[in-house]
Amino acid sequence: MDRGTEAKVKHMNQPLLALDEKLAQEIATAVTSAMRETFSVEVVPGPYEVGEGMVSLVGDVSGVIGMVQSHLEGTLTLCLTFETVRDILPAVIGKSVSITHEMAVDAVGEITNMIFGQIKSALGQRGYQLKLGIPCVVTGKGHFVSQFHRGRYMIVPFHIDGQLFQVYVALHAPAPKIL
């Protein structure tokens, strides 16, 4: 078997990512670490929820990243309120600076990238070869982020000074292609 074929077989035989306690812990570790290192705040993860079907998250600013594995696709979403972003940003830019909409969007894009980069790294150590897309940020007071898929999802809630924000992972295994 040549190297190219060997790499394809190895890639095809990797385990599918499971929405389980281990993934919830990796998400919690990534979020708490990124928030502590970036904003000097402590966040508290809540109990995770796993379900199936369509879900709508409500927030004011959400970072979204697509992810792909050989036989799996999905999205990772960080959903926060403007109030939460406004409260944590002064640790980085100073208390005397007024937080603008653009600052909030930039901050959520950066923290989304940091969090999901850490999750990807943790999953890589377990043998998962995930590819993450470029993060995008969705904004609008009380907006909905709806995932239109029939796959499974996991929501991990976090609390910071009494405010709730969530990390959402949606996974879907597409039907095999018939040649």
C-alpha positions as MATLAB code, in Angstrom:
seq = 'MDRGTEAKVKHMNQPLLALDEKLAQEIATAVTSAMRETFSVEVVPGPYEVGEGMVSLVGDVSGVIGMVQSHLEGTLTLCLTFETVRDILPAVIGKSVSITHEMAVDAVGEITNMIFGQIKSALGQRGYQLKLGIPCVVTGKGHFVSQFHRGRYMIVPFHIDGQLFQVYVALHAPAPKIL';
ca = [
       0.000    0.000    0.000;
       1.460    3.400   -0.949;
       1.546    6.372    1.477;
      -1.437    8.135   -0.129;
      -3.661    5.069    0.149;
      -2.403    4.419    3.677;
      -3.300    7.978    4.726;
      -6.800    7.664    3.198;
      -7.455    4.347    4.976;
      -6.228    5.783    8.293;
      -8.408    8.882    7.801;
     -11.477    6.745    6.977;
     -10.945    4.481   10.009;
     -10.808    7.261   12.589;
     -13.549    7.118   15.232;
     -16.615    9.319   14.863;
     -16.843   12.065   17.430;
     -19.299   11.238   20.210;
     -21.353   13.753   22.169;
     -20.383   12.397   25.563;
     -19.032   13.306   28.997;
     -15.458   13.434   27.671;
     -16.363   15.998   24.973;
     -18.364   18.059   27.498;
     -15.306   18.111   29.779;
     -13.029   19.167   26.891;
     -15.446   21.990   26.040;
     -15.609   23.081   29.700;
     -11.806   23.051   29.987;
     -11.358   25.059   26.773;
     -13.954   27.679   27.735;
     -12.800   28.146   31.330;
      -9.157   28.331   30.255;
      -9.761   30.819   27.414;
     -11.958   33.051   29.578;
      -9.498   33.003   32.482;
      -6.431   33.661   30.294;
      -8.070   36.314   28.096;
     -10.468   38.149   30.387;
      -9.254   37.167   33.881;
     -12.730   35.874   34.742;
     -13.870   32.592   36.195;
     -16.728   30.818   34.468;
     -18.659   27.897   35.878;
     -19.821   25.135   33.539;
     -23.280   23.702   34.103;
     -24.592   20.219   33.312;
     -24.528   19.457   29.609;
     -27.532   18.395   27.572;
     -27.559   16.017   24.599;
     -30.497   15.863   22.235;
     -31.542   15.338   18.664;
     -33.240   17.549   16.105;
     -33.512   21.264   15.507;
     -32.541   23.752   18.214;
     -32.672   27.530   18.361;
     -30.232   29.392   20.577;
     -31.103   32.926   21.629;
     -28.401   35.528   22.155;
     -27.068   38.869   21.022;
     -23.715   37.813   19.584;
     -22.692   34.303   18.509;
     -19.491   32.876   17.095;
     -20.018   29.951   14.715;
     -17.417   27.570   13.246;
     -18.080   24.682   10.859;
     -16.264   21.420   11.463;
     -15.656   18.411    9.270;
     -14.341   14.917    9.890;
     -14.076   12.191    7.239;
     -17.658   10.951    7.788;
     -19.060   13.723    9.942;
     -19.932   17.383    9.681;
     -21.204   19.868   12.177;
     -21.004   23.270   13.769;
     -19.653   24.697   16.981;
     -21.428   27.798   18.323;
     -20.639   30.157   21.194;
     -23.750   32.184   22.095;
     -23.558   35.213   24.443;
     -25.488   38.349   25.340;
     -24.045   41.816   24.687;
     -24.221   42.354   28.452;
     -21.840   39.439   29.039;
     -19.406   40.672   26.376;
     -19.630   44.225   27.724;
     -18.828   42.988   31.233;
     -15.754   40.921   30.302;
     -14.108   43.149   27.659;
     -12.798   45.866   30.042;
     -10.265   43.335   31.385;
      -8.585   43.485   27.964;
      -9.176   47.035   26.712;
      -9.483   48.967   29.962;
     -12.401   50.228   32.013;
     -12.362   53.739   30.557;
     -13.085   52.602   26.976;
     -16.710   52.443   25.785;
     -17.510   49.055   24.273;
     -18.734   49.397   20.686;
     -20.675   46.877   18.645;
     -17.584   46.270   16.488;
     -15.452   45.573   19.578;
     -17.984   43.021   20.808;
     -18.064   41.298   17.402;
     -14.259   41.181   17.196;
     -13.978   39.863   20.753;
     -16.497   37.087   20.177;
     -14.761   36.090   16.932;
     -11.409   35.897   18.717;
     -12.649   34.032   21.784;
     -14.595   31.615   19.560;
     -11.435   30.874   17.619;
      -9.433   30.400   20.835;
     -11.989   28.117   22.460;
     -12.558   25.936   19.452;
      -8.823   25.801   18.696;
      -8.317   24.341   22.174;
     -11.172   21.864   21.632;
      -9.658   20.790   18.298;
      -6.275   20.297   19.972;
      -7.787   18.165   22.764;
      -9.687   16.074   20.229;
      -6.532   15.691   18.128;
      -4.804   14.153   21.148;
      -7.594   11.557   21.207;
      -7.094   10.715   17.523;
      -9.812   12.855   15.941;
      -8.733   14.644   12.791;
     -11.129   17.578   12.631;
     -10.950   20.466   10.242;
     -12.465   23.712   11.478;
     -13.748   26.464    9.229;
     -13.220   30.177    9.593;
     -15.338   31.565   12.438;
     -18.186   33.893   11.606;
     -20.059   36.079   14.063;
     -23.826   36.571   14.030;
     -25.205   39.612   15.849;
     -28.539   41.168   16.682;
     -30.354   41.653   19.957;
     -32.200   38.447   20.796;
     -31.224   36.754   17.522;
     -31.820   33.064   16.946;
     -29.148   30.659   15.732;
     -31.059   27.711   14.313;
     -29.379   24.487   13.307;
     -31.432   22.816   10.590;
     -30.255   19.258   10.781;
     -31.530   15.923   11.971;
     -28.422   14.994   13.880;
     -27.494   15.057   17.516;
     -26.449   18.110   19.497;
     -24.827   18.988   22.799;
     -25.306   22.208   24.745;
     -22.880   23.096   27.531;
     -24.080   26.089   29.580;
     -21.718   28.404   31.443;
     -22.306   31.038   34.100;
     -20.239   34.136   34.682;
     -21.327   36.466   37.465;
     -24.930   35.255   37.185;
     -25.041   35.553   33.373;
     -25.612   32.554   31.124;
     -23.838   31.775   27.880;
     -23.727   28.531   25.931;
     -21.535   26.400   23.721;
     -23.470   24.319   21.249;
     -22.130   21.432   19.139;
     -24.265   19.968   16.349;
     -23.161   16.826   14.523;
     -24.504   15.111   11.441;
     -23.204   12.026    9.657;
     -24.111   12.534    5.977;
     -25.416    9.607    3.978;
     -22.672    7.751    2.126;
     -22.219    8.705   -1.502;
     -23.191    6.071   -4.038;
     -20.782    5.855   -6.959;
];
